[in-house]
Amino acid sequence: MDTQTRGTALVVAGVALLVLSLGVSAAVAPDASVDDDGERRTLVGIQGGGPGWHEHGSILEFTGSEQTWQVGDTDSYFDVSELENGSVMAGFMDGGYTECGPYESPCTHTGFRIIDPDSAEITYEYSFPVRNQGNSEVHDVEQLGGGEYLFSDMENERLAVVKNDETVWQWNASSYYEAPEDPTTTDWLHINDVDVLSAGVYMVSVRNANQILIVERGEGVIETINADRGGPDDSCTKRGQLADQDGDGDVQCGSPEVLDHQHNPQWLGGEPGGTGEAAVLVADSDNDRVAELHRIDGEWEVAWTLERAGGIDLRWPRDADRLENGNTLVTDTLNKRIFEITRNGTVVWSVRTERIPYEADRVPYGEPARGEWYAGDGPAGEKRSSLGIPVVTWAAVMLRGVFPWLPFWYTGPQLLTTLASLGLVGAGGRDLWRARN
């Protein structure tokens, strides 16, 4: 076989392999959308996509499985909720501000907004400048009443309450963790959620420490979920996160087998800070699952997990809410889908989003302050698929974040096939070039 013939054959084989592989994958992929009767209303905060995942942020509302409202023109939105007057409140991050404090103009601001859903106009905004767009956002905000708002601040790693644009209370994570000299220069703790459990008692997700804290105003931390039991700290120190600031050879790090870089916990019941039975539901993101933890005899244990739903493995979920009907609403971030699942594992509603979702709320009641507990008798639904090479599978998932047009079924095998196809086409192209020169 001469060089030109071999080159042509390799190019044709590469293209055919790619087309056949993707075509078969699309044909056999499970349906990521499940229609319903149109009665469910769901708000979704869209972080966006592209490099850094901070492009084309928006807030979507679905009525049933139909998108019925959208507001955008912001780099990223995060936690979303509907207020009693029908307005929408959301954490956000956006660039192009000229009021920049210590940073050069134009700069990035983060904070929260209240939006009129009828006009899509911003009726109130509280925001402040941050060093950059990466890992410095306000991911969550709660309305306390009396003109007060509670939010989580990743730039300064704190909880803060503001009223009339003034800070009236704050809790600094440096009072509990070993802090770097300037927390704004590194993604230190990544505090990504705060919920009100009762008057002056808040639950906060400290992502990089694999821990959930209960903080009481005037008292500080009154309980640590997934407390440090002396195991390895690798999961908390990767990518320059927690560091041994005091030189004792240890950082405060919860077990990654219980929680690994979690998001958006929901308190299901029990006494915060107590020793009796209690439960919390959480998106256990780096473990690619949703987990329900129970406090038993003073210790927190994994009692229930969800790893796969509707024939699709969960990929970096970042929100899970136990609804009033006993079902669970899940934001499956890197699969770009929101779904509702029953206790026995049946997906009763699901929608796909074009861009990366951060969090979803079923309106009008949002994330209930208490919820039904699931028994600790094993996972709901299916176990995660054992197919694929973990590193390749994760690379494919990350590509879907950078290139939102890639379908959810583009996983490890499809990436390997793509690379093989490109290799064949490249080798064939090289032979054709040699034959012509």
URTAMO-V747944 format. One record per residue. N is the residue number from 1. SS is DSSP state (@ for helix, = for strand, . for the rest). PHI is phi in radians with two decimals (* if undefined). PSI is psi in degrees with one decimal (NA if undefined). Layout:
BEGIN
n=N ss=SS phi=PHI psi=PSI
n=N ss=SS phi=PHI psi=PSI
END
This chain:
BEGIN
n=1 ss=. phi=* psi=126.5
n=2 ss=. phi=-1.33 psi=169.3
n=3 ss=@ phi=-1.07 psi=-42.6
n=4 ss=@ phi=-1.15 psi=-42.0
n=5 ss=@ phi=-1.13 psi=-43.5
n=6 ss=@ phi=-1.10 psi=-41.5
n=7 ss=@ phi=-1.08 psi=-44.6
n=8 ss=@ phi=-1.07 psi=-42.8
n=9 ss=@ phi=-1.09 psi=-40.7
n=10 ss=@ phi=-1.15 psi=-41.8
n=11 ss=@ phi=-1.11 psi=-46.6
n=12 ss=@ phi=-1.08 psi=-42.5
n=13 ss=@ phi=-1.11 psi=-40.3
n=14 ss=@ phi=-1.12 psi=-45.2
n=15 ss=@ phi=-1.14 psi=-43.3
n=16 ss=@ phi=-1.10 psi=-41.1
n=17 ss=@ phi=-1.07 psi=-44.5
n=18 ss=@ phi=-1.14 psi=-48.4
n=19 ss=@ phi=-1.10 psi=-44.2
n=20 ss=@ phi=-1.13 psi=-44.4
n=21 ss=@ phi=-1.10 psi=-48.6
n=22 ss=@ phi=-1.19 psi=-36.5
n=23 ss=@ phi=-1.12 psi=-45.0
n=24 ss=@ phi=-1.15 psi=-41.4
n=25 ss=@ phi=-1.06 psi=-43.1
n=26 ss=@ phi=-1.13 psi=-38.1
n=27 ss=@ phi=-1.20 psi=-35.6
n=28 ss=@ phi=-1.71 psi=-2.4
n=29 ss=. phi=-1.15 psi=141.4
n=30 ss=. phi=-1.17 psi=156.1
n=31 ss=. phi=-1.33 psi=121.6
n=32 ss=. phi=-1.51 psi=-1.5
n=33 ss=. phi=-2.08 psi=131.7
n=34 ss== phi=-2.20 psi=116.6
n=35 ss=. phi=-1.29 psi=160.4
n=36 ss=. phi=-2.39 psi=-164.6
n=37 ss=. phi=-1.45 psi=4.0
n=38 ss=. phi=1.50 psi=7.2
n=39 ss=. phi=-1.59 psi=-21.0
n=40 ss=. phi=-1.32 psi=133.1
n=41 ss== phi=-2.01 psi=128.7
n=42 ss== phi=-2.37 psi=126.0
n=43 ss== phi=-1.65 psi=139.1
n=44 ss== phi=-2.29 psi=127.5
n=45 ss== phi=-1.57 psi=122.7
n=46 ss== phi=-1.79 psi=116.8
n=47 ss== phi=-1.21 psi=-35.4
n=48 ss== phi=2.18 psi=-134.3
n=49 ss=. phi=-3.14 psi=-165.3
n=50 ss=. phi=1.32 psi=-179.3
n=51 ss=@ phi=-0.99 psi=127.8
n=52 ss=@ phi=1.43 psi=-11.6
n=53 ss=@ phi=1.09 psi=24.4
n=54 ss=. phi=-2.12 psi=60.0
n=55 ss=. phi=-2.46 psi=140.1
n=56 ss=. phi=1.12 psi=41.1
n=57 ss== phi=-1.19 psi=150.5
n=58 ss== phi=-2.82 psi=170.9
n=59 ss== phi=-2.08 psi=130.3
n=60 ss== phi=-2.03 psi=148.3
n=61 ss== phi=-2.14 psi=131.8
n=62 ss== phi=-1.92 psi=133.7
n=63 ss== phi=-1.90 psi=111.8
n=64 ss=. phi=1.12 psi=-127.7
n=65 ss=. phi=-1.84 psi=10.2
n=66 ss== phi=-1.79 psi=129.6
n=67 ss== phi=-1.27 psi=120.4
n=68 ss== phi=-2.01 psi=-6.3
n=69 ss== phi=-2.79 psi=146.5
n=70 ss== phi=-2.69 psi=141.8
n=71 ss== phi=-2.32 psi=136.2
n=72 ss== phi=-2.42 psi=-135.9
n=73 ss== phi=1.09 psi=31.2
n=74 ss== phi=-2.40 psi=146.2
n=75 ss=. phi=-1.05 psi=-46.5
n=76 ss== phi=-2.66 psi=141.1
n=77 ss== phi=-2.02 psi=155.5
n=78 ss== phi=-2.25 psi=-113.1
n=79 ss== phi=-1.11 psi=136.6
n=80 ss== phi=-2.28 psi=146.4
n=81 ss== phi=-2.70 psi=156.3
n=82 ss== phi=-1.77 psi=127.6
n=83 ss=. phi=-1.44 psi=169.7
n=84 ss=. phi=-1.07 psi=-29.4
n=85 ss=. phi=-1.51 psi=6.1
n=86 ss=. phi=1.60 psi=-8.4
n=87 ss=. phi=-1.22 psi=160.0
n=88 ss== phi=-1.91 psi=129.2
n=89 ss== phi=-1.97 psi=136.6
n=90 ss== phi=-2.64 psi=142.9
n=91 ss== phi=-1.31 psi=147.0
n=92 ss== phi=-2.61 psi=167.7
n=93 ss== phi=-2.49 psi=134.7
n=94 ss== phi=-2.69 psi=150.5
n=95 ss== phi=-1.75 psi=-179.6
n=96 ss== phi=1.54 psi=12.2
n=97 ss== phi=-1.45 psi=151.1
n=98 ss=. phi=-1.84 psi=-18.2
n=99 ss=. phi=-1.51 psi=100.6
n=100 ss=. phi=-2.12 psi=2.1
n=101 ss=. phi=0.96 psi=-121.6
n=102 ss=. phi=-1.40 psi=-2.7
n=103 ss=. phi=-1.87 psi=159.7
n=104 ss=. phi=-1.24 psi=146.6
n=105 ss=. phi=-1.63 psi=140.9
n=106 ss=. phi=-1.33 psi=156.7
n=107 ss== phi=-2.40 psi=178.8
n=108 ss== phi=-1.72 psi=139.4
n=109 ss== phi=-2.01 psi=151.1
n=110 ss== phi=-2.35 psi=159.6
n=111 ss== phi=2.81 psi=-141.5
n=112 ss== phi=-2.48 psi=156.4
n=113 ss== phi=-2.28 psi=153.1
n=114 ss== phi=-2.04 psi=128.9
n=115 ss== phi=-2.13 psi=134.2
n=116 ss=. phi=-1.36 psi=115.9
n=117 ss=. phi=-1.19 psi=-23.1
n=118 ss=. phi=-1.30 psi=-43.8
n=119 ss=. phi=-1.76 psi=-12.7
n=120 ss=. phi=1.12 psi=17.0
n=121 ss=. phi=-1.51 psi=145.4
n=122 ss== phi=-1.40 psi=114.6
n=123 ss== phi=-1.60 psi=-19.8
n=124 ss== phi=-2.73 psi=140.4
n=125 ss== phi=-2.46 psi=133.0
n=126 ss== phi=-2.07 psi=121.6
n=127 ss== phi=-2.64 psi=165.9
n=128 ss== phi=-2.62 psi=156.0
n=129 ss== phi=-1.29 psi=147.2
n=130 ss== phi=-2.25 psi=163.8
n=131 ss=. phi=-1.09 psi=-42.7
n=132 ss=. phi=-2.76 psi=-178.2
n=133 ss=. phi=-1.45 psi=-9.7
n=134 ss=. phi=-1.66 psi=115.7
n=135 ss=. phi=1.06 psi=37.0
n=136 ss=. phi=-2.26 psi=18.8
n=137 ss=. phi=-1.56 psi=164.0
n=138 ss=. phi=-1.59 psi=109.8
n=139 ss=. phi=-1.59 psi=-21.1
n=140 ss=. phi=-2.55 psi=145.6
n=141 ss== phi=-2.52 psi=143.5
n=142 ss== phi=-2.26 psi=136.9
n=143 ss== phi=-1.50 psi=123.6
n=144 ss== phi=-1.66 psi=-19.4
n=145 ss== phi=1.71 psi=161.0
n=146 ss=. phi=1.12 psi=23.6
n=147 ss=. phi=1.43 psi=8.9
n=148 ss== phi=-1.75 psi=145.6
n=149 ss== phi=-2.32 psi=134.4
n=150 ss== phi=-1.86 psi=132.0
n=151 ss== phi=-2.47 psi=159.2
n=152 ss== phi=-1.70 psi=137.1
n=153 ss== phi=-2.18 psi=108.1
n=154 ss=. phi=-1.39 psi=-22.9
n=155 ss=. phi=-1.10 psi=-46.2
n=156 ss=. phi=-1.89 psi=3.0
n=157 ss=. phi=0.88 psi=70.9
n=158 ss== phi=-2.71 psi=166.1
n=159 ss== phi=-1.80 psi=145.2
n=160 ss== phi=-2.51 psi=146.9
n=161 ss== phi=-2.03 psi=127.7
n=162 ss== phi=-2.07 psi=149.7
n=163 ss== phi=-2.53 psi=128.2
n=164 ss=. phi=0.93 psi=41.6
n=165 ss=. phi=1.19 psi=11.7
n=166 ss== phi=-2.04 psi=140.3
n=167 ss== phi=-1.32 psi=120.5
n=168 ss== phi=-1.87 psi=-11.0
n=169 ss== phi=-2.86 psi=147.0
n=170 ss== phi=-2.68 psi=152.4
n=171 ss== phi=-2.13 psi=122.2
n=172 ss== phi=-1.68 psi=129.8
n=173 ss=@ phi=-1.10 psi=-21.0
n=174 ss=@ phi=-1.13 psi=-13.7
n=175 ss=@ phi=-1.36 psi=-9.4
n=176 ss=. phi=-2.22 psi=-26.8
n=177 ss=. phi=-2.06 psi=157.9
n=178 ss=. phi=-1.26 psi=112.8
n=179 ss=. phi=-1.69 psi=144.7
n=180 ss=. phi=-1.23 psi=168.6
n=181 ss=. phi=-1.05 psi=-39.5
n=182 ss=. phi=-2.37 psi=103.8
n=183 ss=@ phi=-1.17 psi=-15.2
n=184 ss=@ phi=-1.33 psi=-9.7
n=185 ss=@ phi=-1.65 psi=-4.6
n=186 ss=. phi=-2.58 psi=154.5
n=187 ss=. phi=-1.43 psi=80.2
n=188 ss=. phi=-1.33 psi=-67.3
n=189 ss=. phi=-1.91 psi=-30.3
n=190 ss=. phi=1.06 psi=55.5
n=191 ss== phi=-1.14 psi=115.7
n=192 ss== phi=-2.11 psi=5.5
n=193 ss== phi=-2.86 psi=147.0
n=194 ss== phi=-2.54 psi=135.0
n=195 ss== phi=-2.23 psi=149.8
n=196 ss== phi=-1.59 psi=120.4
n=197 ss== phi=-1.65 psi=-35.6
n=198 ss== phi=-2.86 psi=179.2
n=199 ss=. phi=-1.01 psi=115.9
n=200 ss=. phi=1.36 psi=7.4
n=201 ss== phi=-2.11 psi=121.5
n=202 ss== phi=-2.21 psi=147.0
n=203 ss== phi=-1.86 psi=130.8
n=204 ss== phi=-2.27 psi=135.1
n=205 ss== phi=-1.63 psi=118.0
n=206 ss== phi=-1.82 psi=91.2
n=207 ss=@ phi=-1.02 psi=-51.5
n=208 ss=@ phi=-1.25 psi=-14.7
n=209 ss=@ phi=-1.69 psi=0.8
n=210 ss=. phi=1.00 psi=34.4
n=211 ss== phi=-2.33 psi=152.6
n=212 ss== phi=-2.08 psi=129.1
n=213 ss== phi=-1.93 psi=148.7
n=214 ss== phi=-1.87 psi=119.2
n=215 ss== phi=-2.03 psi=131.9
n=216 ss== phi=-1.97 psi=131.8
n=217 ss=. phi=-1.06 psi=128.5
n=218 ss=. phi=1.56 psi=-14.3
n=219 ss=. phi=-2.06 psi=-30.6
n=220 ss== phi=1.58 psi=-150.1
n=221 ss== phi=-1.29 psi=124.7
n=222 ss== phi=-1.95 psi=-8.0
n=223 ss== phi=-2.82 psi=143.3
n=224 ss== phi=-2.11 psi=119.2
n=225 ss== phi=-1.56 psi=125.9
n=226 ss=. phi=1.22 psi=53.3
n=227 ss=. phi=-1.12 psi=155.3
n=228 ss=. phi=-1.16 psi=120.7
n=229 ss=. phi=-1.92 psi=16.5
n=230 ss=. phi=1.59 psi=11.2
n=231 ss=. phi=-1.41 psi=-174.4
n=232 ss=. phi=-1.04 psi=148.0
n=233 ss=. phi=-1.83 psi=6.9
n=234 ss=@ phi=-0.98 psi=-39.9
n=235 ss=@ phi=-1.18 psi=-21.6
n=236 ss=@ phi=-1.67 psi=-15.4
n=237 ss=@ phi=-1.84 psi=-4.6
n=238 ss=@ phi=-1.17 psi=155.6
n=239 ss=@ phi=0.98 psi=31.9
n=240 ss=@ phi=1.20 psi=33.4
n=241 ss=. phi=-1.50 psi=-112.3
n=242 ss=. phi=-1.15 psi=149.7
n=243 ss=. phi=-2.48 psi=154.3
n=244 ss=. phi=-1.36 psi=86.6
n=245 ss=. phi=-1.32 psi=-30.3
n=246 ss=. phi=-1.72 psi=1.7
n=247 ss=. phi=1.32 psi=17.9
n=248 ss=. phi=-1.58 psi=4.3
n=249 ss=. phi=1.41 psi=13.5
n=250 ss=. phi=-2.54 psi=149.8
n=251 ss=. phi=-2.20 psi=159.7
n=252 ss=. phi=-1.41 psi=107.6
n=253 ss=. phi=-2.45 psi=125.3
n=254 ss=. phi=-1.38 psi=160.8
n=255 ss=. phi=-1.16 psi=127.3
n=256 ss=. phi=-1.21 psi=-14.8
n=257 ss=. phi=-1.27 psi=-21.9
n=258 ss=. phi=-1.61 psi=-53.1
n=259 ss=. phi=-2.48 psi=139.6
n=260 ss=. phi=-2.37 psi=99.2
n=261 ss=. phi=0.97 psi=61.0
n=262 ss=. phi=-1.40 psi=166.7
n=263 ss== phi=-2.40 psi=150.2
n=264 ss== phi=0.86 psi=59.4
n=265 ss== phi=-1.19 psi=154.2
n=266 ss== phi=-2.23 psi=124.7
n=267 ss== phi=-1.30 psi=126.1
n=268 ss== phi=-1.74 psi=-18.4
n=269 ss== phi=2.66 psi=167.1
n=270 ss=. phi=1.83 psi=174.2
n=271 ss=. phi=-1.59 psi=116.6
n=272 ss=. phi=-1.06 psi=132.2
n=273 ss=. phi=1.40 psi=3.2
n=274 ss=. phi=-1.63 psi=-166.0
n=275 ss=. phi=-2.11 psi=-8.6
n=276 ss=. phi=-1.36 psi=-173.8
n=277 ss=. phi=-1.15 psi=139.9
n=278 ss== phi=-2.68 psi=166.4
n=279 ss== phi=-2.59 psi=147.1
n=280 ss== phi=-2.46 psi=140.8
n=281 ss== phi=-1.86 psi=138.6
n=282 ss== phi=-2.62 psi=145.7
n=283 ss== phi=-1.42 psi=105.6
n=284 ss== phi=-1.55 psi=80.4
n=285 ss=@ phi=-1.07 psi=-54.8
n=286 ss=@ phi=-1.25 psi=-12.4
n=287 ss=@ phi=-1.60 psi=3.0
n=288 ss=. phi=0.91 psi=49.6
n=289 ss== phi=-2.72 psi=166.9
n=290 ss== phi=-1.83 psi=136.6
n=291 ss== phi=-2.26 psi=143.4
n=292 ss== phi=-1.95 psi=123.1
n=293 ss== phi=-1.83 psi=139.6
n=294 ss== phi=-2.08 psi=137.9
n=295 ss== phi=-1.55 psi=116.8
n=296 ss== phi=-2.23 psi=121.2
n=297 ss=. phi=0.94 psi=39.0
n=298 ss=. phi=1.44 psi=-3.2
n=299 ss== phi=-2.00 psi=140.8
n=300 ss== phi=-1.62 psi=128.6
n=301 ss== phi=-2.30 psi=151.9
n=302 ss== phi=-1.29 psi=121.0
n=303 ss== phi=-1.88 psi=-21.1
n=304 ss== phi=-2.80 psi=141.8
n=305 ss== phi=-2.41 psi=156.5
n=306 ss== phi=-2.29 psi=117.7
n=307 ss=. phi=-1.98 psi=-19.4
n=308 ss== phi=-2.66 psi=136.1
n=309 ss== phi=-2.54 psi=135.6
n=310 ss=. phi=1.10 psi=28.1
n=311 ss=. phi=1.39 psi=9.6
n=312 ss== phi=-2.16 psi=127.3
n=313 ss== phi=-1.14 psi=137.7
n=314 ss=. phi=-1.17 psi=139.6
n=315 ss=. phi=-2.25 psi=102.8
n=316 ss=. phi=0.95 psi=56.8
n=317 ss=. phi=-1.12 psi=145.8
n=318 ss=. phi=-2.24 psi=8.4
n=319 ss== phi=-2.78 psi=142.9
n=320 ss== phi=-2.59 psi=124.7
n=321 ss== phi=-2.14 psi=128.4
n=322 ss== phi=-1.44 psi=116.3
n=323 ss=. phi=-1.45 psi=169.6
n=324 ss=. phi=-1.12 psi=-26.6
n=325 ss=. phi=-1.47 psi=2.5
n=326 ss=. phi=1.59 psi=-8.4
n=327 ss=. phi=-1.39 psi=174.0
n=328 ss== phi=-2.16 psi=128.1
n=329 ss== phi=-1.72 psi=124.5
n=330 ss== phi=-2.14 psi=134.6
n=331 ss== phi=-1.75 psi=105.8
n=332 ss== phi=-1.66 psi=83.9
n=333 ss=@ phi=-0.94 psi=-58.4
n=334 ss=@ phi=-1.45 psi=-5.4
n=335 ss=@ phi=-1.59 psi=-3.8
n=336 ss=. phi=0.90 psi=52.6
n=337 ss== phi=-2.51 psi=152.4
n=338 ss== phi=-2.09 psi=132.2
n=339 ss== phi=-2.49 psi=157.2
n=340 ss== phi=-2.04 psi=130.2
n=341 ss== phi=-2.22 psi=143.3
n=342 ss=. phi=-1.41 psi=171.3
n=343 ss=. phi=-1.06 psi=-31.8
n=344 ss=. phi=-1.54 psi=4.1
n=345 ss=. phi=1.76 psi=6.9
n=346 ss=. phi=-1.51 psi=125.9
n=347 ss== phi=-1.39 psi=116.9
n=348 ss== phi=-1.79 psi=-11.6
n=349 ss== phi=-2.81 psi=140.6
n=350 ss== phi=-2.80 psi=141.1
n=351 ss== phi=-2.36 psi=155.5
n=352 ss== phi=-1.87 psi=149.9
n=353 ss=. phi=-2.06 psi=148.4
n=354 ss=. phi=-1.22 psi=-37.9
n=355 ss=. phi=-1.93 psi=175.4
n=356 ss== phi=-1.28 psi=119.7
n=357 ss== phi=-1.48 psi=147.8
n=358 ss== phi=-1.78 psi=-46.7
n=359 ss== phi=-2.72 psi=153.1
n=360 ss== phi=-2.36 psi=146.0
n=361 ss== phi=-2.24 psi=132.8
n=362 ss== phi=-1.44 psi=121.0
n=363 ss== phi=-1.76 psi=152.4
n=364 ss=. phi=-1.59 psi=-7.0
n=365 ss=. phi=-1.55 psi=-9.9
n=366 ss=. phi=1.17 psi=-141.1
n=367 ss=. phi=-1.61 psi=107.8
n=368 ss=. phi=-1.03 psi=148.8
n=369 ss=. phi=-1.25 psi=-20.7
n=370 ss=. phi=-2.39 psi=159.6
n=371 ss=. phi=-2.76 psi=165.7
n=372 ss=. phi=-1.13 psi=139.7
n=373 ss=. phi=-1.59 psi=141.3
n=374 ss=. phi=-1.64 psi=142.0
n=375 ss=. phi=-1.17 psi=151.1
n=376 ss=. phi=-1.48 psi=56.2
n=377 ss=. phi=-2.02 psi=33.5
n=378 ss=. phi=1.81 psi=173.2
n=379 ss=. phi=-1.17 psi=149.4
n=380 ss=. phi=-1.41 psi=139.8
n=381 ss=. phi=1.32 psi=-146.4
n=382 ss== phi=-1.67 psi=154.9
n=383 ss=. phi=-1.35 psi=155.7
n=384 ss=. phi=-1.08 psi=143.7
n=385 ss=. phi=-1.12 psi=143.3
n=386 ss=. phi=-1.67 psi=3.3
n=387 ss=. phi=-1.33 psi=151.5
n=388 ss=. phi=1.72 psi=162.9
n=389 ss=. phi=-1.73 psi=121.5
n=390 ss=@ phi=-0.89 psi=-45.1
n=391 ss=@ phi=-1.11 psi=-42.7
n=392 ss=@ phi=-1.20 psi=-41.0
n=393 ss=@ phi=-1.06 psi=-44.6
n=394 ss=@ phi=-1.15 psi=-37.4
n=395 ss=@ phi=-1.08 psi=-40.4
n=396 ss=@ phi=-1.14 psi=-40.3
n=397 ss=@ phi=-1.08 psi=-43.9
n=398 ss=@ phi=-1.13 psi=-36.7
n=399 ss=@ phi=-1.06 psi=-36.2
n=400 ss=@ phi=-1.14 psi=-27.8
n=401 ss=@ phi=-1.26 psi=-39.1
n=402 ss=@ phi=-1.33 psi=-36.0
n=403 ss=. phi=-2.05 psi=89.1
n=404 ss=. phi=-1.05 psi=-19.2
n=405 ss=. phi=-1.30 psi=-13.3
n=406 ss=. phi=-1.19 psi=133.3
n=407 ss=. phi=-1.28 psi=160.6
n=408 ss=. phi=-1.11 psi=-24.7
n=409 ss=. phi=-1.46 psi=1.7
n=410 ss=. phi=-1.40 psi=96.3
n=411 ss=. phi=-2.12 psi=-156.5
n=412 ss=@ phi=-1.00 psi=-50.5
n=413 ss=@ phi=-1.03 psi=-38.7
n=414 ss=@ phi=-1.18 psi=-36.4
n=415 ss=@ phi=-1.15 psi=-43.4
n=416 ss=@ phi=-1.08 psi=-40.7
n=417 ss=@ phi=-1.13 psi=-40.1
n=418 ss=@ phi=-1.07 psi=-45.4
n=419 ss=@ phi=-1.10 psi=-41.1
n=420 ss=@ phi=-1.12 psi=-41.1
n=421 ss=@ phi=-1.11 psi=-43.6
n=422 ss=@ phi=-1.11 psi=-36.3
n=423 ss=@ phi=-1.10 psi=-43.1
n=424 ss=@ phi=-1.12 psi=-45.3
n=425 ss=@ phi=-1.12 psi=-41.1
n=426 ss=@ phi=-1.11 psi=-43.3
n=427 ss=@ phi=-1.14 psi=-40.2
n=428 ss=@ phi=-1.15 psi=-41.0
n=429 ss=@ phi=-1.10 psi=-36.9
n=430 ss=@ phi=-1.10 psi=-43.5
n=431 ss=@ phi=-1.12 psi=-40.5
n=432 ss=@ phi=-1.15 psi=-38.2
n=433 ss=@ phi=-1.13 psi=-43.4
n=434 ss=@ phi=-1.10 psi=-39.4
n=435 ss=@ phi=-1.15 psi=-29.5
n=436 ss=@ phi=-1.60 psi=-7.6
n=437 ss=. phi=-2.13 psi=NA
END
